Each structure stands twice: as structure tokens, then as C-alpha cells.
Amino acid sequence: MPEFAFETSSYSTVNGECVEVARNVSHTVAVRDSKVPAGPVVRLTPESWTKFTASLK
């Protein structure tokens, strides 16, 4: 399993209620719940991540 370097969003709340994203592994964007760092990780292609984040705007 690749070692992801997760970063917490600047939109994170004081309580840490946010997602963390890692983009350090080639061809992969990994997303996890910041409250459960040992929990599941969703892996997306960079293209899928771009489409997802664009749909939020």
C-alpha cells in the first residue's frame, strides 16, 4: 500500500470535522475522514477528483 501524505483542508473546523486529501502518489487522489485517520481511504483518479470538486462550486 502506498504511503499517503494527507493534508487537512484549510476549511477544516476547530473540531477537525473535515476531510484530508493526499496527492503525493502518482495517478491517485486519496481522501479520508480527518476524525478517523485509521479508517477507510477513498482513492480517485485525478480526473475524477477534479470533476467532483468542480461540481461543489
C-alpha positions in Angstrom: 0.0 0.0 0.0 1.4 3.4 -0.9 2.2 5.9 1.9 -0.1 8.8 1.5 0.8 12.3 2.8 -2.6 13.6 3.9 -3.3 17.3 4.2 -6.2 18.8 6.1 -8.3 21.3 4.3 -8.0 25.0 5.2 -11.8 24.9 5.5 -11.5 22.4 8.5 -13.4 23.4 11.6 -11.8 23.7 15.0 -13.3 20.3 15.9 -11.4 18.8 13.0 -14.5 17.9 11.1 -13.2 17.7 7.6 -11.7 15.5 5.0 -8.0 15.1 4.4 -6.6 14.7 0.9 -3.3 13.2 -0.3 -2.0 13.8 -3.8 1.6 12.5 -3.4 1.0 9.2 -5.1 1.1 9.1 -8.9 -2.3 8.9 -10.6 -4.2 8.8 -7.3 -6.0 11.3 -5.1 -6.7 9.7 -1.7 -9.4 11.1 0.6 -10.2 10.2 4.2 -12.2 11.5 7.2 -9.9 13.6 9.4 -11.7 12.3 12.5 -10.9 8.7 11.7 -7.3 8.7 10.2 -7.0 4.9 10.6 -10.4 4.4 8.8 -11.1 3.7 5.1 -9.4 5.7 2.3 -11.3 6.5 -0.9 -9.0 6.5 -3.9 -9.9 8.5 -7.0 -8.2 9.3 -10.3 -7.1 13.0 -10.5 -9.7 13.5 -13.3 -12.5 12.2 -11.1 -11.3 14.4 -8.2 -11.3 17.4 -10.5 -14.9 16.7 -11.7 -16.0 16.1 -8.1 -14.6 19.3 -6.7 -15.9 21.3 -9.7 -19.4 20.0 -9.0 -19.2 21.5 -5.5 -18.9 25.1 -6.7 
